[in-house]
Amino acid sequence: MKVKTVFMLIVMVIAMALPSVSSVITPATTAEASVTYTSTLSKKEKRAKAWIAVKESGGNYRARNGRYYGKYQLTISMLKGDYSKANQEKTADRYAHNRYGSWVKAKRHWLGYGWF
């Protein structure tokens, strides 16, 4: 490869890795970000949940795709201004339970449709 081509590839990779100003979302308050959440899921449920997180965002709590945000790519409105890890985990657990009944069933849906 030519040096110019390699340089352009490096610049593009760096540019894609850096969040733009419009796509950065921070928690509404520091107090919200410090709240913890402990899941009571079984090992099987935790594995399904982790699998979905990797498929949705690569496990990135700050991932953004239009109106979807975070590790589980929940709608911004579902997070209600609190983008903390604890709120993402709690909201995702509630969503999976209410919509699918379990994370295992949510994974089965993901495998069938390519989304959660």
C-alpha positions as CSV (number, residue, x, y, z in Angstrom):
1,M,0.0,0.0,0.0
2,K,1.1,3.5,-0.6
3,V,1.9,5.7,2.4
4,K,-0.9,8.2,1.4
5,T,-3.5,5.3,1.4
6,V,-2.4,4.0,4.7
7,F,-2.4,7.5,6.2
8,M,-6.0,8.1,4.9
9,L,-7.1,4.8,6.4
10,I,-5.7,5.6,9.8
11,V,-7.4,9.1,9.7
12,M,-10.7,7.5,8.8
13,V,-10.5,4.9,11.6
14,I,-9.6,7.6,14.1
15,A,-12.4,9.9,12.9
16,M,-15.0,7.1,13.2
17,A,-13.8,6.1,16.7
18,L,-14.2,9.7,18.1
19,P,-17.8,10.6,19.0
20,S,-19.1,13.7,17.3
21,V,-20.4,16.5,19.5
22,S,-24.0,15.8,18.6
23,S,-23.8,12.1,19.5
24,V,-22.3,12.4,23.0
25,I,-24.9,12.0,25.7
26,T,-24.0,12.3,29.4
27,P,-26.0,11.3,32.4
28,A,-28.5,14.0,33.6
29,T,-26.8,14.2,37.0
30,T,-23.8,12.8,38.8
31,A,-26.1,11.3,41.4
32,E,-27.9,9.2,38.8
33,A,-24.6,7.9,37.4
34,S,-23.4,6.7,40.9
35,V,-26.5,4.5,41.6
36,T,-25.8,0.8,41.3
37,Y,-28.1,-2.0,40.1
38,T,-27.7,-5.6,41.0
39,S,-29.3,-8.2,38.7
40,T,-30.9,-11.4,40.0
41,L,-30.7,-13.3,36.7
42,S,-29.7,-16.9,36.4
43,K,-26.5,-17.8,34.7
44,K,-28.4,-18.8,31.6
45,E,-30.2,-15.5,31.5
46,K,-27.0,-13.5,32.1
47,R,-25.4,-15.3,29.1
48,A,-28.3,-14.5,26.9
49,K,-28.2,-10.9,28.1
50,A,-24.5,-10.6,27.4
51,W,-24.9,-12.1,24.0
52,I,-27.5,-9.5,23.1
53,A,-25.4,-6.7,24.4
54,V,-22.5,-7.8,22.1
55,K,-24.8,-8.0,19.1
56,E,-26.5,-4.7,19.8
57,S,-23.5,-2.5,20.7
58,G,-20.4,-4.5,21.1
59,G,-21.0,-4.1,24.9
60,N,-20.6,-0.3,24.7
61,Y,-22.7,1.7,27.1
62,R,-22.2,4.9,25.0
63,A,-23.1,3.4,21.6
64,R,-25.6,5.4,19.6
65,N,-27.6,4.6,16.5
66,G,-30.2,7.3,15.8
67,R,-32.8,7.2,18.6
68,Y,-31.2,4.1,20.2
69,Y,-28.6,4.4,22.9
70,G,-26.3,2.3,25.0
71,K,-25.3,-1.2,25.6
72,Y,-28.7,-2.7,24.7
73,Q,-29.7,0.0,22.2
74,L,-32.8,1.1,24.0
75,T,-34.7,4.1,22.9
76,I,-33.5,7.3,24.4
77,S,-37.1,7.9,25.7
78,M,-37.0,4.6,27.7
79,L,-33.9,5.8,29.6
80,K,-35.7,9.0,30.6
81,G,-32.6,11.1,30.7
82,D,-30.5,8.8,32.9
83,Y,-27.8,7.2,30.7
84,S,-25.9,5.6,33.6
85,K,-24.8,2.0,33.4
86,A,-27.1,1.1,36.3
87,N,-30.2,2.6,34.6
88,Q,-29.3,0.9,31.3
89,E,-29.0,-2.5,33.0
90,K,-32.3,-2.0,35.0
91,T,-34.2,-0.7,32.0
92,A,-33.0,-3.5,29.8
93,D,-34.0,-6.1,32.3
94,R,-37.4,-4.6,32.6
95,Y,-37.8,-4.3,28.8
96,A,-36.7,-7.9,28.2
97,H,-39.0,-9.3,30.9
98,N,-42.0,-7.2,29.8
99,R,-41.6,-7.8,26.1
100,Y,-40.3,-11.3,25.9
101,G,-40.6,-12.9,29.3
102,S,-36.9,-13.6,29.6
103,W,-33.5,-12.8,28.2
104,V,-33.4,-16.3,26.7
105,K,-36.6,-15.7,24.8
106,A,-35.3,-12.2,23.8
107,K,-32.2,-13.9,22.3
108,R,-34.4,-16.4,20.4
109,H,-36.3,-13.4,19.0
110,W,-33.0,-11.7,18.1
111,L,-31.9,-14.8,16.2
112,G,-35.1,-14.8,14.3
113,Y,-35.3,-11.1,13.4
114,G,-31.9,-9.6,13.9
115,W,-33.0,-7.1,16.6
116,F,-34.1,-7.0,20.2
